[in-house]
Amino acid sequence: MSAPADKQAVTRYPVDPLIRERWSPRAFADRPVDRETLGSLLEAARWAASCNNEQPWIFIVARKEDGPAFERILRCLVPGNQAWAQSAPVLMVSLARTTFASNGQPNRHALHDVGAATAQLTLQATALGLAVHPMAGIDRDCIRAEFALPDDVEPVAGIAVGWPGDPETLPERLREREKAPRERKSLDAMVLGGW
Ligand SMILES: Cc1cc2nc3c(=O)[nH]c(=O)nc-3n(C[C@H](O)[C@H](O)[C@H](O)COP(=O)(O)O)c2cc1C
């Protein structure tokens, strides 16, 4: 774990250091992520809870040094995300299978469960000193066409993974965002009923 002090979550109640240190940077170091390490991230995702143990998540994974798959994901990101995500050594896209395998009925919880698996992947990455940045800014039609997705498989999010980098390497506008304070609504704003 290695979040800069001014990026760590400021909490009213104690939380595990993993939670405190996770954040979504845009600057990545020019350093690859080996397969063994990526395996740990994917294993963490694999063991997420899911509705009916359906495990509706699928991850397209591409390391920069492994050739064209990385470029295929990169060109399906919106330009604003391409600008910084191109420097990440690993790009992923999370997918959701939106129907239950057993009966073909819609799985209303598929997106929830892909998010849960991604959260586990992210915390495992944080534990290993890696940074993860999720991206809604993807061209879903591009992903669907590029990877020939069946109708019941939905692109959910892009995910940039890498070792934390130097914010000074970012273009000015992004550098400012990289250094901006992290903010959250209050606990009171998200809890009904008290505890
Ligand atoms: C589902 C999802 C989609 C996101 N999409 C983008 C995106 O397209 N581009 C981007 O720069 N950040 C994106 N983010 C990052 C959020 O802006 C970030 O998580 C939020 O501002 C809180 O900051 P933190 O992750 O550092 O705590 C996304 C995050 C999530 C969870």
The ligand as a Tripos MOL2 file, in Angstrom:
@<TRIPOS>MOLECULE
LIG
   31    33     1     0     0
SMALL
NO_CHARGES

@<TRIPOS>ATOM
      1 C1        -18.2130    2.6030  -12.0950 C.3       1 LIG1
      2 C2        -17.1860    3.7260  -12.0980 C.ar      1 LIG1
      3 C3        -16.9740    4.4460  -13.2530 C.ar      1 LIG1
      4 C4        -15.9750    5.4310  -13.2950 C.ar      1 LIG1
      5 N1        -15.7010    6.0540  -14.4850 N.ar      1 LIG1
      6 C5        -14.6600    6.8730  -14.5820 C.ar      1 LIG1
      7 C6        -14.2420    7.3660  -15.8500 C.ar      1 LIG1
      8 O1        -14.8190    7.0350  -16.9040 O.2       1 LIG1
      9 N2        -13.1620    8.1990  -15.8800 N.ar      1 LIG1
     10 C7        -12.4940    8.5710  -14.7550 C.ar      1 LIG1
     11 O2        -11.5130    9.3050  -14.8640 O.2       1 LIG1
     12 N3        -12.8510    8.0970  -13.5340 N.ar      1 LIG1
     13 C8        -13.9050    7.2480  -13.4220 C.ar      1 LIG1
     14 N4        -14.2420    6.7170  -12.2130 N.ar      1 LIG1
     15 C9        -13.4930    7.0840  -11.0060 C.3       1 LIG1
     16 C10       -14.3330    7.9580  -10.0780 C.3       1 LIG1
     17 O3        -14.3900    9.2520  -10.5890 O.3       1 LIG1
     18 C11       -13.7220    7.8860   -8.6690 C.3       1 LIG1
     19 O4        -13.8380    6.5910   -8.1700 O.3       1 LIG1
     20 C12       -14.4270    8.8590   -7.7150 C.3       1 LIG1
     21 O5        -14.2020   10.2010   -8.0870 O.3       1 LIG1
     22 C13       -13.9470    8.6850   -6.2900 C.3       1 LIG1
     23 O6        -12.5520    8.8330   -6.2300 O.3       1 LIG1
     24 P1        -11.6270    7.7030   -5.5650 P.3       1 LIG1
     25 O7        -11.8710    6.4250   -6.3690 O.co2     1 LIG1
     26 O8        -10.2250    8.1850   -5.7390 O.co2     1 LIG1
     27 O9        -12.0670    7.5270   -4.1660 O.co2     1 LIG1
     28 C14       -15.2300    5.7430  -12.1350 C.ar      1 LIG1
     29 C15       -15.4840    5.0280  -10.9610 C.ar      1 LIG1
     30 C16       -16.4240    4.0220  -10.9400 C.ar      1 LIG1
     31 C17       -16.6260    3.2100   -9.6800 C.3       1 LIG1
@<TRIPOS>BOND
     1     1     2 1
     2     2     3 ar
     3     2    30 ar
     4     3     4 ar
     5     4     5 ar
     6     4    28 ar
     7     5     6 ar
     8     6     7 ar
     9     6    13 1
    10     7     8 2
    11     7     9 ar
    12     9    10 ar
    13    10    11 2
    14    10    12 ar
    15    12    13 ar
    16    13    14 ar
    17    14    15 1
    18    14    28 ar
    19    15    16 1
    20    16    17 1
    21    16    18 1
    22    18    19 1
    23    18    20 1
    24    20    21 1
    25    20    22 1
    26    22    23 1
    27    23    24 1
    28    24    25 2
    29    24    26 1
    30    24    27 1
    31    28    29 ar
    32    29    30 ar
    33    30    31 1
@<TRIPOS>SUBSTRUCTURE
     1 LIG1         1 GROUP 0 **** ****
